[in-house]
């Protein structure tokens, strides 16, 4: 199932919208991604990182990566509902819980 989900996501851009910010994440086949904060807090931040993605069940995946600044990001994404539930652990030890929308393109 992981390969099926990966095939659906590779080459696509996911737009995550939260109250605090909006991010665009583009997934590549070599397990690298590009992230850009396009609105809100930290607008203009960009990074490339290695990611892991795992299927939980049909249309639900866990996507995670660690940014060069040390921040670790984990999303539980419900593709059918267009929702994401994310946690962010900052390099300084801060912790955020976020709920937002996800739109693949």
C-alpha positions in Angstrom: 0.0 0.0 0.0 2.9 2.4 0.7 4.1 2.2 -2.9 0.5 2.9 -4.2 0.2 6.0 -2.0 3.7 7.2 -2.9 2.9 6.8 -6.6 -0.2 9.1 -6.1 1.9 11.8 -4.3 5.3 11.8 -6.2 5.6 14.7 -8.5 2.7 16.6 -6.9 2.6 19.6 -4.7 0.6 19.6 -1.5 -0.6 23.0 -0.2 -1.1 22.9 3.6 -3.2 25.8 5.0 -3.2 26.4 8.7 -4.4 29.5 10.7 -0.7 30.5 11.2 0.7 29.9 7.8 0.4 28.2 4.4 3.1 25.9 3.0 3.7 24.2 -0.3 5.5 20.9 -0.3 6.6 19.2 -3.5 7.5 15.5 -3.3 10.0 13.8 -5.5 10.6 10.1 -6.3 14.0 10.1 -4.7 12.4 10.7 -1.3 13.3 14.4 -1.3 10.9 17.3 -0.9 10.9 21.0 -1.3 9.0 23.1 1.2 8.1 26.8 0.9 6.1 28.9 3.4 4.1 31.0 1.0 1.9 33.0 3.5 1.8 33.9 7.2 4.5 33.2 9.9 7.9 32.5 8.4 6.8 33.5 4.9 9.7 33.0 2.4 11.3 30.1 4.3 12.4 27.3 1.9 14.2 24.1 2.4 14.9 20.7 0.7 14.8 17.6 2.9 14.5 13.8 2.8 11.0 12.5 3.7 9.3 9.4 4.7 5.7 8.6 3.8 3.6 5.6 5.0 0.1 4.6 4.3 -2.2 4.1 7.3 -5.2 3.1 5.3 -6.8 4.1 2.0 -6.4 7.8 1.6 -4.6 8.4 4.9 -0.8 8.8 5.1 1.8 9.9 7.5 4.4 12.2 6.0 7.5 13.4 7.9 10.8 15.2 7.4 13.5 17.1 9.2 14.5 20.5 8.0 18.1 21.7 7.8 17.5 24.0 10.8 16.6 21.0 12.9 12.8 21.3 12.9 10.9 18.0 12.6 7.5 18.0 10.9 5.0 15.2 10.9 1.6 15.2 9.1 -1.2 12.7 9.3 -3.0 13.5 6.0 -6.6 12.4 5.2 -6.5 12.9 1.4 -10.2 12.1 1.0 -11.3 14.7 3.5 -8.6 17.2 2.5 -7.5 17.5 6.2 -4.0 17.4 7.8 -3.1 17.0 11.4 0.5 18.1 12.0 3.0 18.4 14.7 6.1 20.5 14.5 9.1 20.1 16.9 11.4 23.1 16.6 15.2 22.8 16.9 14.9 24.8 20.2 12.4 22.3 21.6 9.2 24.1 20.9 6.1 22.0 20.0 3.2 22.9 17.8 0.0 21.0 17.1 -1.8 22.1 13.9 -5.0 21.2 12.1 -5.6 22.4 8.6 -6.5 21.6 5.0 -4.4 20.0 2.3 -4.9 20.5 -1.4 -2.9 18.3 -3.8 -2.1 19.8 -7.2 
